[in-house]
Amino acid sequence: MAELKVPASIASSAVATASMRAHEGTRADALFDDPLARLLVSARQEVPAEQRGHLADGVHETSSLTQVMGEYVTVRTHFFDTYLKATVQAGARRIVLLGSGLDARAYRMQWPAGTRIFEIDTPDVHAFKDELVARSGLSATAERVPIDSDATGN
């Protein structure tokens, strides 16, 4: 399999956050499971050496600050998952994710028919996510609409 190259435009924080979401899915009492994040972590040896440090083999093996951040990411993810579920239950069918990064809600959550998820990020972030999705075999559970935008003005 070809080496997985994390684009430079994907912030190390986005990769570290995905790593933290992957760890949550390994818990027996997990609040959510993120198979795309798990795939990214499992492909750690394919990632260029200078980018591997952001893909911890498990948040529990890192610093106490990273452990706390992992707990924060878990609670934050669960909060927004719950909010978005309530929003679509109330009738919304359009979800907009600004700076969507490696977010996998279009793949890991069940959405009502007709739901469209607009993912706004840079073209190379979308291409990288598409590569991960192709490797995973996951199918979107809503219509995923990637929109290319660079909020940095570059």
C-alpha positions in Angstrom: 0.0 0.0 0.0 1.3 3.5 -0.8 2.7 5.7 2.0 0.0 7.8 3.6 1.1 11.4 3.4 -0.6 13.8 5.7 -0.7 17.1 3.9 1.1 20.0 5.5 -2.1 22.0 5.6 -3.6 19.6 8.0 -2.7 21.0 11.4 -0.9 18.7 13.8 -3.8 19.5 16.2 -6.3 18.0 13.7 -4.2 14.8 13.5 -3.8 14.6 17.3 -7.5 15.2 17.8 -8.3 12.3 15.4 -5.9 10.2 17.4 -7.8 11.1 20.6 -11.1 10.2 18.9 -9.7 6.9 17.8 -8.7 6.1 21.4 -12.3 6.7 22.6 -13.6 4.0 20.3 -11.4 1.4 22.0 -13.1 1.8 25.4 -15.8 -0.7 26.4 -18.1 2.3 27.5 -17.2 4.5 24.5 -19.4 7.5 23.8 -18.7 7.1 20.1 -16.6 5.2 17.6 -14.7 6.9 14.8 -13.5 4.3 12.3 -11.8 6.9 10.1 -9.7 8.1 13.0 -8.9 4.5 13.9 -7.7 3.9 10.3 -5.5 7.0 10.5 -3.8 5.8 13.7 -3.5 2.2 12.4 -1.7 3.6 9.3 0.9 5.3 11.6 3.8 3.4 10.1 2.9 4.6 6.6 2.9 8.2 7.7 6.2 10.1 7.1 8.4 10.0 10.2 8.1 13.7 10.9 4.3 13.4 11.1 4.1 10.3 13.3 4.4 12.0 16.6 0.9 13.4 16.3 -0.5 9.9 16.0 -0.1 8.5 19.5 -0.5 4.8 19.8 -3.0 5.6 22.6 -3.7 8.8 24.5 -3.1 6.9 27.7 0.6 6.5 26.7 1.2 10.2 26.4 1.5 13.1 28.8 -1.1 14.0 31.4 -1.9 17.2 29.5 -2.7 15.1 26.4 -4.8 12.7 28.5 -6.9 15.7 29.7 -7.1 17.0 26.1 -8.3 13.6 25.1 -11.1 13.7 27.7 -12.0 17.2 26.5 -12.1 16.1 22.8 -14.3 13.1 23.8 -16.8 15.3 25.7 -16.8 18.0 23.0 -17.4 15.4 20.2 -20.2 13.7 22.2 -21.8 17.1 22.9 -21.8 18.1 19.3 -23.0 14.7 18.2 -25.9 15.0 20.6 -26.7 18.5 19.5 -26.7 17.5 15.8 -28.9 14.5 16.5 -31.4 16.8 18.2 -31.2 19.3 15.3 -32.0 16.7 12.7 -34.8 15.3 14.9 -36.3 18.8 14.9 -36.3 18.7 11.1 -33.0 20.2 9.9 -31.5 18.4 6.9 -28.5 20.7 6.3 -25.4 20.5 8.5 -22.4 22.8 7.9 -19.0 21.9 9.3 -16.5 24.8 9.1 -12.9 23.7 9.0 -14.2 20.1 8.9 -10.7 18.6 8.9 -10.8 14.9 9.6 -14.3 15.0 11.0 -16.1 11.7 10.1 -19.7 12.5 11.1 -20.9 11.9 7.6 -19.7 8.3 7.9 -20.0 7.4 11.6 -23.4 8.8 12.5 -26.8 7.7 11.3 -28.7 10.5 9.5 -32.3 10.8 8.3 -32.9 10.5 4.6 -32.2 13.8 2.7 -29.5 15.0 5.2 -26.7 16.9 3.5 -23.4 17.6 5.3 -21.4 20.5 4.0 -17.7 20.1 4.9 -15.8 23.3 4.4 -12.0 23.0 4.3 -9.0 23.2 1.9 -8.9 21.0 -1.2 -5.9 18.9 0.1 -7.7 18.2 3.3 -10.7 16.9 1.3 -8.4 14.8 -0.9 -6.7 13.3 2.2 -10.0 12.5 3.8 -11.2 11.0 0.5 -8.0 8.8 0.5 -8.7 7.6 4.1 -12.4 6.9 3.2 -11.3 4.9 0.1 -9.0 2.8 2.3 -11.6 2.3 4.9 -14.4 1.1 2.6 -16.8 3.3 4.7 -19.9 4.7 3.0 -21.5 8.0 3.9 -24.8 7.9 5.8 -25.7 11.3 4.5 -24.9 13.3 1.4 -21.4 14.7 2.0 -20.7 17.9 0.1 -17.1 19.0 0.3 -16.6 22.7 -0.3 -13.1 24.0 -1.0 -12.2 27.1 1.0 -9.1 28.4 2.7 -10.0 30.6 5.7 -6.3 31.6 6.1 -6.5 33.8 3.1 -3.5 32.1 1.5 
